[in-house]
């Protein structure tokens, strides 16, 4: 889960050197804020060590950090009422196991999770908190968000947007409609949906899925995109090497994303909408989006 904080913490912390002058010292990749158990810190450290070394060094070099916290509320009490986003099973971020703050360059992972009413079971009936039993999953998922942010929001790049749109538009070929709600958090056609799809593909690539579905099968284009990126970073290559429509598996242009004669909802930013209109005028295919010039969600009909 990604979240955009308001305050900014840089990649360096300032301390005093021996002569009393300020000295910049890189902050540790794993730290804590508040009292957490040694076993929780050890679990986080073990998961962090599983991150591919070049990827870990990239994040460390850019000042990203994992922060172990007792609960989300102890570190960020304002999260009590912050919406966790559409299709999320939790109502607010205070119930999250972890989330990444882009501006602060840090991922918070909580040792204890607040239980909301819908999650209450006989086991937790009289309790307000439960232990975080998904530490490894959280670390790898949040590492995916960090990689995304370290590459200037690569999940919002034109190629990843195309891959995500193709995966979502053709999902019904690979997954029954009644089951698609299980992964709606990753298939939402907006910025957050693409961020979460990228992070989940990164986590699943490290054997740490947060859902009981293989996104490499269900969302093959985004999986291929992230897989190529992972291999590039691991090999020390330019991260964007070999990332092309052909290698990712993009079939054709936007008109090829849906079956002939099928209408499908396409949320799209204004710049993408303008590009789509220009492309349709040049090819003479498709149908102009309904609504005003400011429409960002429309039905595309392929005749």
Secondary structure, DSSP 8 states (H G I E B T S, - for coil): -EE--SS---SEEEEE-TTS-EEEEE--SEEEES---HHHHHHHHHHHHHS-HHHHHHHHHTT-EEEEES-HHHH-GGGGG-B--TT-SSSBGGG-SEEEETTTTEEEEESEEE--GGG--TTTTT-SEEE---HHHHHHHHHHHHHHHHTTSGGGSHHHHHHHHHHHHTGGGTS-GGGGGGGHHHH-SSHHHHHHHHHHHHHHHTT--SSSS-HHHHTHHHHHHHHHHHHHHHHT--TTTT--HHHHT--SSGGGGS-TT-EEEEE--HHHHHHHHHHHHHHT-S---SS-TT--EEEEE--
